[in-house]
Amino acid sequence: MIVIHPVHRRLAELTEKAEQLGGYNRLTASEQRELYYCLKDNAKLVRRLDELKNLAYIAHISGDMEWEQEICAKLDEMEAKLI
């Protein structure tokens, strides 16, 4: 099953509406603010996931399996919340 995070779904909805209207500048001021906040949330989410994945890689190549498992548990927890 493939799931879509609510932020990503809303980004898609706003993008489709903007395309139908002829551009993002045609969205209401409220929708433009919402788009901005969705983009900010998405960036934070991606940054945190990337940080954890990079740390897991460092733990793996350094041979610290306990640290790697801790990081992977955090990743699993975070990804479960995305559903």
N, C-alpha and C positions, 0 to 999 in steps of 0.2 A: 504494500500500500504506500503510495506517495502522498505525503501531506504538504500543505502549504501554510507557512507561518502567516498569521493574520496581517502583519505588516506588509508582507510580500503580496498578499491578496489585494490589500488596499492600494498599494503602489500600482498594481496591474489595473485596477478599476479606474484610478485617476488618470493613468496613461491612456487607457482606451477612451475615456471621456474627452481628454485633451485632444486626442487625434480626431475624434468626431467633430469637435468644435473648431479645429484648425490651429491648435497650439496650446501650450501650457499657459500662456498669458490670457487665454480665454476662460480659464477656470475662475471660479469666484475667489475672492480674497481668502475666505475660510478654507476652500479646497487647496489653495496654494500654500497656506500655512500648514495644513494637514500633510501635504506632500513633503514639505520641508522636514516636519517632525518624523515622518516615516523614513525619509532618507537618513536622518540622523540616527534613528534607532537601528536601522539596517547597518549603518557603518559601525556602530558600537558592537553589534552582534557579530559581524564579520571579523572585526578587530580582535575581539575576545576569543572567538573560535580559533583564529589563526595563531594567537599567542599560545593557547593551550596546545595546539598541534605542534608548534615549533618546540615548545618545552618537552613534549612527549618524545619528539625526535631526538633532542639533546640527551634526554634521559636514556633513550634506547642506545644511542651510539656510545654513551659513556658506560653502558652496562649496568645502570642503576635500575633494576627491574621494579623495586619497591616504589621508587619515585615515579617511574613510568606508569605503574598500575594506579597510583594515586591520581595522576593527571588524567589518565584514561577514564577513571571513575567520574571525575569532574566533567569531562567531555560528554560521557554518557548521560549524566544528570542534566547537563545543559541542553543536549540534543533532545532529551525526553520532554523538556519543557517547551520545545519549539512546536510540538505537536498540537 
